[in-house]
Amino acid sequence: MGQPPHVSGTDCNIGFLLAVILTLIPFGLVMTGAFEDTGTAALIIMGLGVVQIIVHMVYFLQLNCRAEGSWTLPALIVTVLLVAILLVGTLWGMPPLDGNVVPGS
């Protein structure tokens, strides 16, 4: 077994900065009401969420092309499947609940 990949402080700082930015952008979009269409806002926020997952995988979990571990591809496949299940499940399950949140509206 070889040495685990070295994680530099610079990589962690870049990952942290990107994660903060990718959190603040959707928050700002929602709080300012930047989009009239909620569907467009939801797609943009979900897209930024997927980008943030990729940032976490690359900068914190070290899952990239340079990784020499044998678990890189299976971990990537499981992550993609879980994200797809979460996104599709959210888009499928939330609209029927919309009428129950604020009755009479």
C-alpha positions, 0 to 999 in steps of 0.5 A: 500500500502506498502513501495516501495523497497529500492534502496541502493547506492551499487545496483546503483553502481553495476548496473552502473559499469555493464552497463559501462562494457556492453557498452565498450565490444561491442565498443571495439569489433567493434573498434578493428575488433575482428570478421571477420564475421559481423553476429557473431559480430552482434549476440554477440553485441545483446546478450550483449544488452539483458544482459544490459537490464536485468541489468537495469531491476534488478539494476535500476528498481528493477524488480526481484524475491523479488519485491512484486509489482503486476506489476513485471510480466506484466512489464517483459512480455512487456519488453521481447516482445519489445526487441523481436520486436526490434531485429527481426525488425532490423534483418529483416529491415536492410539487404535490406538497406545495398545496399543503404548505399554505392551505387556501393559497 
